[in-house]
């Protein structure tokens, strides 16, 4: 993903924004319940408006230092008839912490209905009567002693006694009692509590709506950018695989089956692409959400953090158990996908043969067995994974119930409020979901890891055929091909396929290679364009070892027609022009004419624009061969290699093609691999192979006289009269 670092940074920033909003919503929910509903929108323990009597009731229980601070933050409004808070909004948190206890004590005393005690004159302050009907006998006795005292020290003693009672209630309950006092003061001052509550609910609800909108927009943008990055990664991987495969020699292509390479380029890349999206959307987001949730939940000091630890431990244990069970099956699954792909490709390609031999049932059974094996493995893994979600939901719901059960006792004890419990449950679910997302992606990672290793196996494979450090990048003028005591064995083979091959194919002459099936004819000519490299000896062109030439320069000198004619989807023109850049229409027509393809092309309604299906399935075998030959001719190479390329042609077409070709190839070296003696009668040189060894070299007449193997081939294909005529005709030539 290095190429897409800008997108990744943008995704991370958006995820932080999304996490901030997600983590803010539970706090707002808590405030809606505890502040907006329970306390009529009163946010702070220190009132913004307080009556003169209320101010004196609170200050009566303060120390001198506190009283000084208390008086400094209020200003009496003569017109309104009550005190107004003058402190800045950012100081309210500090003031709440400083005065919350003393305001709660004032509320406890003031909320009792009944007798009152006159506190005026105590400690030099004018204090209103205080209600004592709700006091216990001990509190009342202490209070009466304070009345009889000349100083306010007894008030402080009473405050200390009441603070001991308050400490057992918890900070949350103390703050609520202080806010009840504030609410009473607002009623005395004529503040509209319903409007205050409504305004707070609308303000907080509006913030929540804005946060939810930001979350939605961030999630959409993250999804869009993550999809772009994943699609780019998939494209780059497919491009890298394709380029690597195009650089492979036949040895590397034999190592990986075609079906496997197709699966690696499609299914495996899709696995990587899917996991890339999940990594960017979930794996990056989960730690941010989990850490933020843990930080936020610690602020509540509820004593329930152990529940989160328990939940995370249960989730991790569950997922680890499932991974241990399912992980070994993922590699097996990918291998079985390869197998199904291989069988499907073989069956679809070989349908004519299958039908001709009546093997439909056999192939159906073979495919069904592979398909059933894949189904069983997939069912096992899917059933194992399907157990995860219900189990995780059970854990989550069980944790929610546990939190409510524990929190209910703490609410009853006044340690936390209902809103705090709601926020704790929400944060707990966010933290658990974060770990759940990480563990879910960890379940997907093994399969993606298998896919990545399979792709890496292709990308890390170094092709055997590469340019040397000082490769020749200019084509030699002399294009004669020499095999200098060449031997070859396949990379995984124990014995030589070719042994001590030594001959020269001169420019302007035709060299034919003939021999029994499997004697190494095709392998021999594949050494020229370096589809393989010789194990021993050298193959050279114009005196330059092909290993010392640039592969691109080497292959541009060669017009190669393979044993199996291959056409590409497109039209006739594009197939003939495939190997030649910027070729004119005239040259295309000339190449088709030499290859004896012009006649059937002109008979088609669209001529050279006639469509060619994939693999050339809409043309006959002979037409396919002629188009392949035309493609090689159109390139105008210095070396022609025809690997048994005339086998599908009738004798008349074969003769006409070779005659026309002889004019075109006067200045080129021509190498023909053939099975039919009639195709190579007039060759300047014929190489006879038997079990990978040269058993004869010469003209047709020379080989008939000197090479028993060649004579047997010639006599097996020609009648006695034709055999004698061929010798006589060669002598006349």
Rosetta blueprint (number, residue, H / E / L):
1 X L
2 X H
3 X H
4 X H
5 X H
6 X H
7 X H
8 X H
9 X H
10 X H
11 X H
12 X H
13 X H
14 X H
15 X H
16 X H
17 X H
18 X H
19 X H
20 X H
21 X H
22 X H
23 X H
24 X H
25 X H
26 X H
27 X H
28 X H
29 X H
30 X H
31 X H
32 X H
33 X H
34 X H
35 X H
36 X H
37 X H
38 X L
39 X L
40 X L
41 X L
42 X L
43 X L
44 X L
45 X L
46 X L
47 X L
48 X L
49 X E
50 X E
51 X L
52 X H
53 X H
54 X H
55 X H
56 X H
57 X H
58 X H
59 X H
60 X L
61 X L
62 X L
63 X L
64 X H
65 X H
66 X H
67 X H
68 X H
69 X H
70 X H
71 X H
72 X H
73 X L
74 X E
75 X E
76 X E
77 X E
78 X L
79 X L
80 X L
81 X L
82 X E
83 X E
84 X E
85 X E
86 X L
87 X L
88 X L
89 X H
90 X H
91 X H
92 X H
93 X H
94 X H
95 X H
96 X H
97 X H
98 X H
99 X H
100 X H
101 X H
102 X H
103 X H
104 X H
105 X H
106 X H
107 X H
108 X H
109 X H
110 X H
111 X L
112 X L
113 X L
114 X L
115 X L
116 X E
117 X E
118 X E
119 X L
120 X L
121 X L
122 X H
123 X H
124 X H
125 X L
126 X L
127 X L
128 X L
129 X E
130 X E
131 X E
132 X L
133 X L
134 X L
135 X L
136 X L
137 X H
138 X H
139 X H
140 X H
141 X H
142 X H
143 X H
144 X H
145 X H
146 X H
147 X H
148 X H
149 X L
150 X L
151 X L
152 X L
153 X H
154 X H
155 X H
156 X H
157 X H
158 X H
159 X H
160 X H
161 X H
162 X H
163 X H
164 X H
165 X H
166 X H
167 X H
168 X L
169 X L
170 X L
171 X H
172 X H
173 X H
174 X H
175 X H
176 X H
177 X H
178 X H
179 X H
180 X H
181 X H
182 X H
183 X H
184 X H
185 X H
186 X H
187 X H
188 X H
189 X H
190 X L
191 X L
192 X L
193 X H
194 X H
195 X H
196 X H
197 X H
198 X H
199 X H
200 X H
201 X H
202 X H
203 X H
204 X H
205 X H
206 X H
207 X H
208 X H
209 X H
210 X H
211 X H
212 X H
213 X H
214 X H
215 X H
216 X H
217 X H
218 X H
219 X H
220 X H
221 X H
222 X H
223 X H
224 X H
225 X H
226 X H
227 X H
228 X H
229 X H
230 X H
231 X H
232 X H
233 X H
234 X H
235 X H
236 X H
237 X H
238 X H
239 X H
240 X H
241 X H
242 X H
243 X H
244 X H
245 X H
246 X H
247 X H
248 X L
249 X L
250 X H
251 X H
252 X H
253 X H
254 X H
255 X H
256 X L
257 X L
258 X H
259 X H
260 X H
261 X H
262 X H
263 X H
264 X H
265 X H
266 X H
267 X H
268 X H
269 X H
270 X H
271 X H
272 X H
273 X H
274 X H
275 X H
276 X H
277 X H
278 X H
279 X H
280 X H
281 X H
282 X H
283 X H
284 X H
285 X H
286 X H
287 X H
288 X H
289 X H
290 X H
291 X H
292 X H
293 X H
294 X H
295 X H
296 X H
297 X H
298 X H
299 X L
300 X L
301 X L
302 X L
303 X L
304 X L
305 X H
306 X H
307 X H
308 X H
309 X H
310 X H
311 X H
312 X H
313 X H
314 X H
315 X H
316 X H
317 X H
318 X H
319 X H
320 X H
321 X H
322 X H
323 X H
324 X H
325 X H
326 X H
327 X H
328 X H
329 X H
330 X H
331 X H
332 X H
333 X H
334 X H
335 X H
336 X H
337 X H
338 X H
339 X H
340 X H
341 X H
342 X H
343 X H
344 X H
345 X H
346 X H
347 X H
348 X H
349 X H
350 X L
351 X H
352 X H
353 X H
354 X H
355 X H
356 X H
357 X L
358 X L
359 X L
360 X H
361 X H
362 X H
363 X H
364 X H
365 X H
366 X H
367 X H
368 X H
369 X H
370 X H
371 X H
372 X H
373 X H
374 X H
375 X H
376 X H
377 X H
378 X H
379 X H
380 X H
381 X H
382 X H
383 X H
384 X H
385 X H
386 X H
387 X H
388 X H
389 X H
390 X H
391 X H
392 X H
393 X H
394 X H
395 X H
396 X H
397 X H
398 X H
399 X H
400 X H
401 X H
402 X H
403 X H
404 X H
405 X H
406 X H
407 X H
408 X H
409 X H
410 X H
411 X H
412 X H
413 X L
414 X L
415 X L
416 X L
417 X L
418 X H
419 X H
420 X H
421 X H
422 X H
423 X H
424 X H
425 X H
426 X H
427 X H
428 X H
429 X H
430 X H
431 X H
432 X H
433 X H
434 X H
435 X H
436 X H
437 X H
438 X H
439 X H
440 X H
441 X H
442 X H
443 X H
444 X H
445 X H
446 X H
447 X H
448 X H
449 X H
450 X H
451 X H
452 X H
453 X H
454 X H
455 X H
456 X H
457 X H
458 X H
459 X H
460 X L
461 X L
462 X L
463 X L
464 X L
465 X L
466 X L
467 X L
468 X L
469 X L
470 X L
471 X L
472 X E
473 X L
474 X L
475 X L
476 X L
477 X L
478 X L
479 X L
480 X L
481 X E
482 X E
483 X E
484 X E
485 X E
486 X E
487 X E
488 X E
489 X L
490 X L
491 X L
492 X L
493 X L
494 X L
495 X L
496 X L
497 X L
498 X E
499 X E
500 X E
501 X E
502 X E
503 X E
504 X E
505 X E
506 X L
507 X L
508 X L
509 X L
510 X E
511 X E
512 X E
513 X E
514 X E
515 X E
516 X L
517 X L
518 X L
519 X L
520 X L
521 X H
522 X H
523 X H
524 X H
525 X H
526 X H
527 X L
528 X L
529 X L
530 X L
531 X L
532 X L
533 X L
534 X L
535 X L
536 X E
537 X E
538 X E
539 X E
540 X E
541 X E
542 X L
543 X L
544 X E
545 X E
546 X H
547 X H
548 X H
549 X E
550 X L
551 X H
552 X H
553 X H
554 X H
555 X H
556 X H
557 X L
558 X E
559 X E
560 X E
561 X E
562 X L
563 X L
564 X L
565 X L
566 X L
567 X L
568 X L
569 X L
570 X E
571 X E
572 X H
573 X H
574 X H
575 X H
576 X H
577 X H
578 X H
579 X H
580 X L
581 X L
582 X L
583 X L
584 X L
585 X H
586 X H
587 X H
588 X H
589 X H
590 X H
591 X H
592 X H
593 X H
594 X H
595 X L
596 X L
597 X L
598 X H
599 X H
600 X H
601 X H
602 X H
603 X H
604 X L
605 X L
606 X L
607 X H
608 X H
609 X H
610 X L
611 X E
612 X E
613 X L
614 X H
615 X H
616 X H
617 X L
618 X L
619 X L
620 X L
621 X H
622 X H
623 X H
624 X H
625 X H
626 X H
627 X H
628 X H
629 X H
630 X H
631 X H
632 X H
633 X H
634 X H
635 X L
636 X L
637 X L
638 X L
639 X E
640 X E
641 X E
642 X E
643 X E
644 X L
645 X L
646 X L
647 X L
648 X L
649 X L
650 X L
651 X H
652 X H
653 X H
654 X H
655 X H
656 X H
657 X H
658 X H
659 X H
660 X H
661 X H
662 X H
663 X H
664 X H
665 X L
666 X L
667 X L
668 X L
669 X E
670 X E
671 X E
672 X E
673 X E
674 X L
675 X L
676 X L
677 X H
678 X H
679 X H
680 X H
681 X L
682 X L
683 X L
684 X L
685 X E
686 X E
687 X E
688 X E
689 X E
690 X E
691 X L
692 X L
693 X E
694 X E
695 X E
696 X E
697 X E
698 X E
699 X L
700 X H
701 X H
702 X H
703 X H
704 X H
705 X H
706 X H
707 X L
708 X H
709 X H
710 X H
711 X H
712 X H
713 X H
714 X H
715 X H
716 X H
717 X H
718 X L
719 X L
720 X H
721 X H
722 X H
723 X H
724 X H
725 X H
726 X H
727 X H
728 X H
729 X H
730 X H
731 X H
732 X H
733 X L
